[in-house]
């Protein structure tokens, strides 16, 4: 029976909020849980959109809210017509570790086997669509007047994601199915989309195929209650996702299969642009932009693997010693040929013009003004901009970046900088903007909270509201932070402590080989990560470039240069005396910073200020499950504590 009370009282009846184990932490899966008759009844009372927003924990933008009101009653009426009134509808079903959501997951019982069975449904209001960018996987919609991932491939991505992550589906892929339903379109108006061959995880139905869609649903779902099947899905254990630090070459070979939504759209668009550029012999610069955890690196690695498989001459390059050396260590030992294709920006400066088919510049916010440094041979020294060298090295240079991660004075990797140099070379620029969040537990809300905390958004600091995807804690001391994080570490759960560069760094260890505990706060002290790059014995601290990957790294505090580009399950962040609270905002104190790279008198205060804010933006967004914050300045500690009730 449907509760006819106000939405706020009804949420507990039809919303699903489950917490499941994930390698020692928890993952919250949230959806608006209902049935077809309930959805129709709520829509008639004009309460459906409000109920979904409350039950699924997602406010939704105006377009999403219109879609809920238009598409969901259509699907619900079809289920009623199919006599599937008791099938559970998990609406706006979250994907673990991601901000992405499936429109609807239908949970029920297979009519022949009696086993749990699930159908993922992607709903589109499109009336006309065609293929775009000379790709079978990119669709152009007249409704949105924009490019999208083919809806069948979109729902396939959701199915693969669920089958990979949910333990209840690991050994039962036959229990999962995917459908895209374009309920405003006729088959002939979207005919090009049918060229993509249907399979278990993806098939397409339009408005004039409703009878076929009903028959399909009847083959997958019995007219009995789907409540138990929904319970088992939502309470399933969740498999830990591979990250850059725990991946293997096997993960790399299949990386492209796990791209979802805009990640897959970006990947296919870049591949299409590369193919078009090579066929037409017209050089193109490609830009992929996105925040932390939006998937830039997994896209970059997927491009590397696909292009290698196609026999293209390709290099994956970064400006980070830690990332490059770590990736060479992880992948190179397993596949020596791959190690040669992972390199530094500056290693491409002497390459013959356009010898490469593609150069993939990951972490491109770390582009330097010039490649020349104090280690460059005098005969190779040049003042030529590094971006020009990279553009010239390949027929298609691809840059992946986040402008809010520029943290050094000589880093110039911005959209405008790359576009400006491409224009000077007379080259077109193809730009793709990512959305979505796959770090910070998939919490877009946390990412926005950090941006506002650091005044990188106009709203300024605001209170942190409990989020289903990510945990925020404030420690009363660095010792409490360390103890809390240490309790989270398991063979599969990682944690690291980082800090602003506000303490001097002793390069040489003590006589006994131990690192000097330069960071001293009260009676607590820790050394910075190892200064030198040499690898010692099993009891020695790891070299700086391996700090993020080696479990021994927890015994040292990392700086921005060793943490950037990596992720951990839990991140501890010490706000140093260089950033303090005044009048309800965080302000930067230049005299408290000890980073020699930022001491130049040529660096304007305004530029210094943004570099420090970007630094803490990076440090605060390294965690996948949660973050613990401690501020050295008492007033700042009180300020941060006042923004959240989540104290340890």
C-alpha angles and dihedrals in degrees: 000000000000119000105232096196123113118296093255090060094042099054094086090057098054108018123093120212114169133170118206136182119266112178095308098328134072133255120202116216113195133185140148102256117206146125131247096261091049092050092050092048093049091048092052090054090046089240101111099095093048092047092051092048091053098038098044093040091234123117093197127207119264092267093051092047091051089050092052091053095046105036107034098058088050091055092042092054090051090053090051091049088050088053090243095128095139098049110117117245113207100194122197088003111193122230113227115259092007141088088223120107135194113233093230137350111198110209121195148110127297108247094226107032100031089224125132111278132184135198119194111208125199110196122205131183091203117135098182130022140160138182118278139202093018089286132124089214101053120076129193113212124205088203093062097020089223145098120270139172109269103270092231091054089044092058090043088058091053091049093050090047093051094043091051098044106036114076091207088064100039094094097025108059088149088070093066127076136170134214135177113206117195096188097178096048135086118220093246093051092059097028096136090061090063090065088083106091112243122235139167094285097044139027134146133235129178135196094272090052096060093119090052090048091051091051090049091052090050090055090055105036133044122219091252135099117297094192096106093047089051091050092052092050096047094046095043118125111254123228117234112253119236113250133193089270099050101034127117132204086261088060089048093052090055098034094109091059092065099052112119133203112318091012090061091040090053092047093050093043092052092047090049091050091049092051092046092048093051094046094048094036087228112138117228134186113220124204124193114185131185145133128262112305095012090121105260095138095045088050090049092050091045089053090049093052096045093047092047089051089052091053095247121154100245141160130196108212138180137173091229122098092196095053096042096047093043093050091047089051094048099042104021096064090054097041115017094190090059092055090064091056094056109080149139129275091241091054090067096055095095096041118124112263111277092348087139122068091210136005114197109206106196120188087021091170082080094065110135126221089243134003094226115104137161091282095055116110112250092240090057098045115123140161093218113132112259092227090059091052092051093046090051095047096071143032088234118025113194120199122194115190152152112211091206090066098066101120107158130069092236094049112104103166102139132135092246093050094053093042091049094053092044089053091050088055090049093244128143119237123220110198129193122188117206126210130182129074128245099165124063088044090297090295111153086175092062093048090053091046090056092048090051093044089057094043090244085129126052096242096069127209117344137173118281112239119206109272126203093219107044138036122221120191133175116213122213091217140006089251091057089048091052094047093048093049093044089056089058096054118105132154087276102032120075133199135179137179120223133179143189114267095261101126129068115255120228106212098198124061123232121275090268090055097252120133118254111253094234095164107077122173113169108307092340124091140170136174124243115250112284113292097210126066097223119120113229133183127307091271095049123093114264120256116266095259091053096045094101094048104038115079088223087069090084089074091065133053114245126219130215092270095058097037101046113104095019134094135207133190090242127024127196116198126192112201104214127212089269090081118045139163120259126165094345097312138086113250129190123239110201097194092063094060119098100187108125091205090064098046097086113124087217090069108094119227090242091055092046090051095055092045091056092047090049089049092057090042088060095044094048093051101052095093125094100189104020151334133227117205131198127174122206094208109078094219090050091048089053090047094051091045089052091057093060138029090209101107122157 
